[in-house]
């Protein structure tokens, strides 16, 4: 028998502001540094592990593997292992992953577009405190 999230929450709806709400963990996974970048890159197409590592600059092999495993467990990423030699594994977004990726990619692009304003605010803050 499957237990629904509403059963686990005592009939209450998920609320990310509630301390023990499971939605916080989902939010943490999709908004982590590597989660955002992996989801955004996978919006383009499916990738093999090594291609994905190159596309997401600066991520270690270990962190990429952990991030992909977490996103796969949450239902955002599909891992397609082909029984060939040498082994071939492709990663792609699921429909749920595509939806999440659209949300976080918009935030990532906004941060790129507003970087000048953020840096100006930082400089003004630092200047006022010195």
C-alpha positions as CSV (number, residue, x, y, z in Angstrom):
1,X,0.0,0.0,0.0
2,X,1.3,3.4,-0.9
3,X,1.3,6.3,1.5
4,X,0.5,9.7,0.0
5,X,2.3,12.9,1.0
6,X,-1.0,14.2,2.4
7,X,-1.1,11.1,4.7
8,X,2.5,11.7,5.8
9,X,1.6,15.4,6.5
10,X,-1.5,14.5,8.6
11,X,-3.8,15.7,5.8
12,X,-2.2,19.1,5.4
13,X,-0.9,20.4,2.1
14,X,2.8,20.7,1.5
15,X,4.2,24.1,2.8
16,X,7.8,24.9,2.1
17,X,7.8,27.3,5.0
18,X,6.9,24.5,7.5
19,X,10.1,23.2,9.1
20,X,9.6,19.5,8.4
21,X,7.9,19.7,5.0
22,X,9.3,17.3,2.5
23,X,9.0,19.9,-0.2
24,X,12.1,21.6,1.3
25,X,14.2,18.7,0.3
26,X,12.9,18.9,-3.3
27,X,13.6,22.6,-3.3
28,X,17.1,22.0,-2.0
29,X,17.8,19.4,-4.8
30,X,16.6,21.6,-7.7
31,X,18.2,24.8,-6.4
32,X,21.6,23.5,-5.4
33,X,24.4,24.9,-7.4
34,X,24.9,21.8,-9.4
35,X,21.2,20.9,-9.5
36,X,20.4,24.2,-11.3
37,X,23.3,23.9,-13.7
38,X,22.6,20.2,-14.6
39,X,18.9,20.8,-15.1
40,X,19.6,23.9,-17.3
41,X,22.1,22.1,-19.5
42,X,19.8,19.1,-19.9
43,X,17.1,21.4,-21.3
44,X,19.1,21.4,-24.5
45,X,19.2,17.7,-25.1
46,X,20.3,14.4,-23.6
47,X,24.0,14.1,-22.6
48,X,26.5,11.4,-21.8
49,X,28.2,11.7,-18.4
50,X,31.5,13.1,-19.8
51,X,29.7,15.5,-22.1
52,X,27.6,16.8,-19.2
53,X,30.6,17.2,-17.0
54,X,32.3,19.4,-19.7
55,X,29.1,21.4,-20.2
56,X,28.7,22.1,-16.5
57,X,32.1,23.8,-15.9
58,X,33.8,23.1,-12.6
59,X,31.8,20.2,-11.4
60,X,33.8,17.2,-10.1
61,X,33.0,13.7,-11.3
62,X,31.8,12.8,-7.8
63,X,29.5,15.8,-7.4
64,X,28.0,15.3,-10.9
65,X,27.3,11.6,-10.1
66,X,25.7,12.5,-6.8
67,X,23.6,15.3,-8.4
68,X,22.4,13.0,-11.2
69,X,21.5,10.2,-8.8
70,X,19.5,12.7,-6.6
71,X,17.7,14.2,-9.6
72,X,17.0,10.7,-10.9
73,X,15.6,9.6,-7.6
74,X,13.4,12.7,-7.4
75,X,12.0,11.9,-10.9
76,X,13.7,14.8,-12.8
77,X,16.3,12.9,-14.7
78,X,16.1,9.7,-16.7
79,X,19.3,7.5,-16.8
80,X,19.3,5.4,-20.0
81,X,22.1,2.7,-19.8
82,X,22.5,0.9,-23.1
83,X,23.8,-2.6,-23.1
84,X,26.7,-2.0,-25.5
85,X,30.5,-2.2,-25.3
86,X,31.8,0.1,-24.2
87,X,28.8,1.0,-22.0
88,X,26.8,4.0,-23.0
89,X,24.7,5.9,-20.5
90,X,22.6,8.9,-21.5
91,X,20.9,11.4,-19.2
92,X,17.8,13.3,-20.1
93,X,15.1,15.2,-18.4
94,X,11.7,13.6,-17.6
95,X,8.6,15.7,-18.2
96,X,8.7,16.7,-14.5
97,X,12.4,17.5,-14.9
98,X,11.7,19.7,-17.9
99,X,9.2,21.6,-15.8
100,X,11.6,22.1,-12.9
101,X,14.4,23.0,-15.3
102,X,12.4,25.7,-16.9
103,X,11.8,27.3,-13.5
104,X,15.5,27.2,-12.4
105,X,16.9,28.1,-15.8
106,X,14.8,31.3,-15.7
107,X,16.4,32.1,-12.3
108,X,19.9,31.3,-13.6
109,X,19.4,33.6,-16.7
110,X,18.0,36.4,-14.5
111,X,21.1,36.2,-12.3
112,X,23.3,36.6,-15.4
113,X,21.2,39.5,-16.7
114,X,21.2,41.3,-13.4
115,X,24.8,40.7,-12.3
116,X,25.8,44.3,-12.9
117,X,23.1,45.5,-10.5
118,X,24.1,43.0,-7.9
119,X,27.7,43.9,-8.2
120,X,26.8,47.6,-7.9
121,X,24.8,46.9,-4.8
122,X,27.6,45.0,-3.2
123,X,30.1,47.8,-3.9
124,X,27.7,50.4,-2.4
125,X,27.2,48.1,0.7
126,X,31.0,47.6,1.1
127,X,31.7,51.3,0.6
128,X,29.1,52.3,3.3
129,X,30.6,49.9,5.8
130,X,34.2,51.0,5.3
